[in-house]
Amino acid sequence: MKIFKIAALTIAVIGSATSSAATRWDMATPYVDATHHTQNNIQFANDVKVATDGELEIIIHSGASLIKHKEIPKAVRSQQVPIGEVFIGIMGNDDPIYKLDNVPFLATNFEQAKKLYDVSKSAIQAKLDEDGLMLLYSVPWPPQGIYSQEPVNKIEDFKGAKLRSYSSTLSRLAILLEASPTTVQTVEIPQAFSTGIVNMMITSPTTGVSSQSWDYVNHYTDVQAWIPKNMVIVNKRAFRRLDKPLQTALLAAAEKAEARGWEMAIKETKEKTAELAKNGMKVTEPSDALMTELKKVGANMAVEWAEESGSKGKALLEAYK
């Protein structure tokens, strides 16, 4: 009888240990390890692990290796994964609020981008909440510039170009510039250029370096058109299943990740632009004529966005100004 009691106690202890085992979250992310976004996510996961003494472990699956980029929001909503990172603009067809930071020349430096984020954050959170999601943190890309085989000195130089697109807003811009938009995800850029699917793109110095753009184009025109952002989202039910101390630790790590990510993006802009030049690309400032025409297009797109967004969108733009 004593032996049976010891055995029963042992089983109970093992069962207790099993029930309190660490929670593992798989995190789907769309970009390669070399990007500042993924590096920041890796540090975030480490911060969470340390702060929770290993009770919450977040495993980073980078480069769309677990889930394709466009499918990440749906995967988090359906709890296929509890957490994921997504480029905000890729969700533009779901709601206009996700298009806002992609509107050309609305926010062209980090101070403006931060103000735009602060003004629109509550609206983003509200829309995510409707879909059973929570915003953990958001981090910008460097300002977007033009990659081309030939110099781009005037707006007419876009006419007929096969322009890589990564969002509905960029597709709209391409049409207004009389170019042909083609959706190409970051990991597919080199192949798209080599096969002639696209011959021009507007993207960040980060993406230009990670895709080794010097292998297929010669010019980078630093128009600083807009500063888009990624966001890390979590399924609300998955978050609520965590014990309160784990929730607190997760949110604290997210706050650190957001602050760190913005600093990384500022540093990244200078470093990656220099790396483009180092690898033989001709990095130039845009002509006055080009900027004047591009800003006109951007202003028209801001009006279109406000009309699509209704009174709430117009109020956001007024608050931003």
Stockholm file with secondary structure:
# STOCKHOLM 1.0

chainA/1-321         MKIFKIAALTIAVIGSATSSAATRWDMATPYVDATHHTQNNIQFANDVKVATDGELEIIIHSGASLIKHKEIPKAVRSQQVPIGEVFIGIMGNDDPIYKLDNVPFLATNFEQAKKLYDVSKSAIQAKLDEDGLMLLYSVPWPPQGIYSQEPVNKIEDFKGAKLRSYSSTLSRLAILLEASPTTVQTVEIPQAFSTGIVNMMITSPTTGVSSQSWDYVNHYTDVQAWIPKNMVIVNKRAFRRLDKPLQTALLAAAEKAEARGWEMAIKETKEKTAELAKNGMKVTEPSDALMTELKKVGANMAVEWAEESGSKGKALLEAYK
#=GR chainA/1-321 SS CHHHHHHHHHHHHHHHHHHTCCEEEEEECCSCTTSHHHHHHHHHHHHHHHHTTTSEEEEEECTTSSSCGGGHHHHHHTTSSSEEEEEGGGGTTTCGGGGGGGSTTTCCSHHHHHHHHHHHHHHHHHHHHHTTEEEEEEEECCCCEEEESSCCCSGGGGTTCEEEESSHHHHHHHHHTTCEEEECCGGGHHHHHHTTSCSEEEECHHHHHHTTGGGTCCEEECCCCCCCEEEEEEEHHHHHHSCHHHHHHHHHHHHHHHHHHHHHHHHHHHHHHHHHHHTTCEEECCCHHHHHHHHHHHHHHHHHHHHHHHHHHHHHHHHHC
#=GC SS_cons         CHHHHHHHHHHHHHHHHHHTCCEEEEEECCSCTTSHHHHHHHHHHHHHHHHTTTSEEEEEECTTSSSCGGGHHHHHHTTSSSEEEEEGGGGTTTCGGGGGGGSTTTCCSHHHHHHHHHHHHHHHHHHHHHTTEEEEEEEECCCCEEEESSCCCSGGGGTTCEEEESSHHHHHHHHHTTCEEEECCGGGHHHHHHTTSCSEEEECHHHHHHTTGGGTCCEEECCCCCCCEEEEEEEHHHHHHSCHHHHHHHHHHHHHHHHHHHHHHHHHHHHHHHHHHHTTCEEECCCHHHHHHHHHHHHHHHHHHHHHHHHHHHHHHHHHC
//
